[in-house]
Amino acid sequence: MTIQIKICGIRDEAAMDAAAEAGATHIGLVHYEPSPRHVTLDQAAKLRMRAPSSLEVVLLLVNQQPKETATAIDTVKPDIVQFHGLEAPQWLQALRPHVPCRLWKALGLSSADTLERAKAYEGGADMLLFDAPAKKLPGGNGVTFDHSLLAGYDGAIPYGLAGGLDPDNVAQAIRDTDAVLVDTSSGTESEPGVKDLDKIRAFCKAARAA
């Protein structure tokens, strides 16, 4: 299986182009004002239109109301919406038949209880994204978690891996888990919200080599 690679927190065309050229499969556009990676819906829509066909565009939303969610999807037209807040399984299950995109759900993983709760998203989420537990921000904090916890996952939904991944540790993370996708944000930055093109290239190279 070829690992999928998501570079999250893209804010400009140069970073998007670097991700595409390096072999990434997905880019993430963060629409969440407290984040240093925040883009407006208009900015996200322009990047989405500019994205090459080799990249799937993921729009990240946090605890948005139904009307705001519908507006975001209609404006940006992403391939995937990633919910990174406290969205309940019932919310994704109710939304899924009415949107023209796939739905992902990020979950902070700290214990086996999270893996059990993750099963409730069956029928709503097309993929789970296991991340480090939320801190000041729900994600993008550059913090890893104990990947051995994932050995207990027996759910039907495929999962991706996030949380503190960078060019130095992504290969081992892939070898240690059954993740179908790896997701990096702060691990490919020179400072919060500023992508480092060399780190994007190095991350993709390390992930593909694993």
Secondary structure as GFF3:
##gff-version 3
##sequence-region A 1 210
A	DSSP	beta_strand	4	8	.	.	.	ID=ss1
A	DSSP	alpha_helix	13	22	.	.	.	ID=ss2
A	DSSP	beta_strand	26	30	.	.	.	ID=ss3
A	DSSP	alpha_helix	41	50	.	.	.	ID=ss4
A	DSSP	beta_strand	56	61	.	.	.	ID=ss5
A	DSSP	alpha_helix	66	76	.	.	.	ID=ss6
A	DSSP	beta_strand	80	83	.	.	.	ID=ss7
A	DSSP	alpha_helix	89	95	.	.	.	ID=ss8
A	DSSP	three_ten_helix	96	98	.	.	.	ID=ss9
A	DSSP	beta_strand	102	108	.	.	.	ID=ss10
A	DSSP	alpha_helix	112	118	.	.	.	ID=ss11
A	DSSP	three_ten_helix	119	121	.	.	.	ID=ss12
A	DSSP	beta_strand	127	131	.	.	.	ID=ss13
A	DSSP	three_ten_helix	147	152	.	.	.	ID=ss14
A	DSSP	beta_strand	159	161	.	.	.	ID=ss15
A	DSSP	alpha_helix	170	176	.	.	.	ID=ss16
A	DSSP	beta_strand	181	184	.	.	.	ID=ss17
A	DSSP	three_ten_helix	186	188	.	.	.	ID=ss18
A	DSSP	beta_strand	189	191	.	.	.	ID=ss19
A	DSSP	beta_strand	194	195	.	.	.	ID=ss20
A	DSSP	alpha_helix	197	209	.	.	.	ID=ss21
###
